Amino acid sequence: MRRAPAAVRPVDSRKSAMKQFLGRLGKALGLLLTIVGGGVTAMLLLIIALGQIGGWGLILLTTLLLIPLGIIPLTIGSVSLYVSARLAREAVRDRFHQMLRKDTGRISLLGFANATRLEPAAARQYLDTWARECDATFDVTDEGDIYYIFSNQQPKALPAGAAPFRLVERVMEKLLA
């Protein structure tokens, strides 16, 4: 079977690459905003708690500094981290489905790790979970390479514990449902 030239990649591959890129960008932006917003929020709350600021000074400090420089960046950063984690997991799942179609259900552990740019241990966690879900079989070559052989049934779920913000994910799912 001939492969398409690199310049004419399938749409799925571009979407997966875009999800990976946006996931990394969101993670960097989210970490920055969370650290800055959390630091400003903590500092201003400490000033309010320790200081004798009251009345108009408290209202002014809260309105002009705490909310726009602390709470808003903290919230945007947290949401960005959540979204980036979700995009990264979706990119891994998309790459897995691409490999299933391309390799007719036979996926090597190292091939999957290279395609998803995951450490082999993390790639194995994903593949082991999907293998249990789909009753996949394993094949170990003489060289020690591990191949997962999937039937026509394709898994939909991601491994448990893959999300760093599992509680936030559950809350967001309930809010969006």
C-alpha positions in Angstrom: 0.0 0.0 0.0 1.4 3.4 -1.0 1.6 6.2 1.5 0.5 9.7 0.7 3.3 12.2 0.3 4.1 14.3 3.4 2.7 17.4 1.9 -0.7 15.8 1.3 -1.3 14.3 4.7 -4.8 13.1 5.6 -7.1 15.5 7.5 -7.1 13.2 10.5 -3.3 13.5 10.9 -3.5 17.3 10.7 -6.2 17.5 13.3 -4.2 15.2 15.6 -1.1 17.4 15.1 -3.1 20.5 15.8 -4.6 19.0 18.9 -1.1 18.2 20.1 0.2 21.7 19.4 -2.8 23.4 21.0 -2.5 21.1 24.0 1.1 22.1 24.5 0.4 25.7 24.0 -2.6 25.6 26.4 -0.5 23.9 29.0 2.3 26.5 28.8 -0.2 29.4 28.9 -2.3 27.8 31.6 0.7 27.2 33.8 1.9 30.8 33.4 -1.5 32.3 34.1 -2.2 29.9 37.0 1.1 30.7 38.7 0.8 34.5 38.1 -2.9 34.7 39.0 -2.4 32.5 42.0 0.6 34.4 43.3 -1.2 37.8 42.9 -4.3 36.5 44.5 -2.4 35.0 47.5 -0.4 38.2 47.9 -3.4 40.5 47.8 -5.4 38.3 50.1 -2.5 38.3 52.5 -2.3 42.1 52.4 -6.0 42.4 53.0 -5.8 39.9 55.9 -2.8 41.4 57.6 -3.4 45.1 56.8 -5.9 47.5 58.3 -7.5 48.1 54.9 -11.2 48.7 55.1 -14.0 50.6 53.5 -13.2 52.2 50.2 -9.6 51.0 50.2 -10.8 47.4 50.4 -13.3 47.9 47.6 -10.7 49.6 45.5 -8.0 47.0 46.1 -10.5 44.2 45.3 -12.0 45.8 42.2 -8.8 47.1 40.6 -6.2 44.5 41.6 -7.6 41.3 43.0 -10.2 40.5 40.4 -8.4 41.5 37.1 -4.9 40.6 38.1 -5.5 37.6 40.4 -8.8 35.8 40.1 -9.4 36.2 36.3 -5.9 35.0 35.2 -6.1 32.1 37.8 -9.4 31.0 36.3 -8.3 31.3 32.7 -5.1 29.4 33.5 -7.0 26.6 35.2 -9.5 26.3 32.4 -6.6 26.4 29.9 -4.8 23.5 31.7 -8.0 21.5 31.7 -8.6 22.0 28.0 -5.0 21.3 27.1 -5.1 18.0 29.0 -8.2 17.1 27.2 -6.8 18.0 23.8 -3.6 16.0 24.5 -5.7 12.9 25.4 -7.8 13.4 22.3 -4.7 13.6 20.1 -3.4 10.3 21.6 -6.8 8.7 20.9 -6.9 10.0 17.4 -3.4 8.8 16.6 -4.4 5.4 18.0 -7.4 5.1 15.7 -5.3 6.2 12.7 -2.8 3.5 13.5 -5.6 0.9 13.8 -6.8 1.8 10.4 -3.4 2.0 8.8 -1.9 -1.1 10.4 -5.1 -3.2 10.3 -5.3 -3.6 14.0 -1.6 -4.5 14.7 0.1 -1.8 16.7 3.6 -2.0 18.1 4.3 -0.4 21.5 7.4 1.5 20.3 5.6 2.6 17.1 2.7 3.9 19.1 5.1 5.7 21.6 6.9 7.3 18.6 3.7 8.3 16.9 2.3 9.9 20.0 5.6 11.2 21.4 4.8 9.5 24.7 7.2 7.7 26.9 7.0 3.9 26.4 5.5 3.5 29.9 2.7 6.0 29.2 2.1 4.5 25.8 1.9 1.1 27.3 -0.7 2.3 29.8 -3.0 3.5 27.0 -2.5 0.4 24.9 -3.0 -2.0 27.9 -6.3 -0.2 28.8 -7.6 -0.4 25.3 -6.4 -4.0 24.9 -8.4 -5.0 28.0 -11.4 -3.1 26.7 -11.3 -4.8 23.3 -10.0 -8.2 24.2 -6.9 -7.6 22.1 -4.2 -10.2 21.9 -0.4 -9.7 22.2 2.5 -10.8 20.1 6.1 -10.6 21.2 8.7 -10.9 18.5 12.0 -12.7 18.8 13.6 -9.3 19.2 11.4 -8.5 22.1 9.0 -6.0 20.4 5.5 -6.0 21.7 2.6 -5.9 19.3 -1.0 -5.4 20.3 -3.5 -7.1 17.9 -6.9 -5.5 18.0 -10.1 -7.0 16.4 -12.6 -4.8 14.6 -14.0 -3.4 17.8 -12.4 0.0 18.6 -12.1 1.4 22.1 -13.6 4.8 22.9 -12.4 5.5 26.4 -9.1 6.8 27.6 -7.2 5.1 30.4 -8.3 5.9 33.9 -6.2 8.4 35.7 -4.9 10.0 32.5 -6.4 13.4 33.4 -4.6 15.4 36.0 -7.8 17.2 36.8 -10.2 14.3 37.0 -12.5 16.2 39.4 -12.6 19.2 37.2 -13.4 17.0 34.2 -16.4 15.4 36.0 -17.8 18.8 37.0 -17.4 20.2 33.5 -19.1 17.1 32.0 -22.0 17.6 34.4 -22.2 21.3 33.7 -22.1 20.8 29.9 -24.5 17.8 29.9 
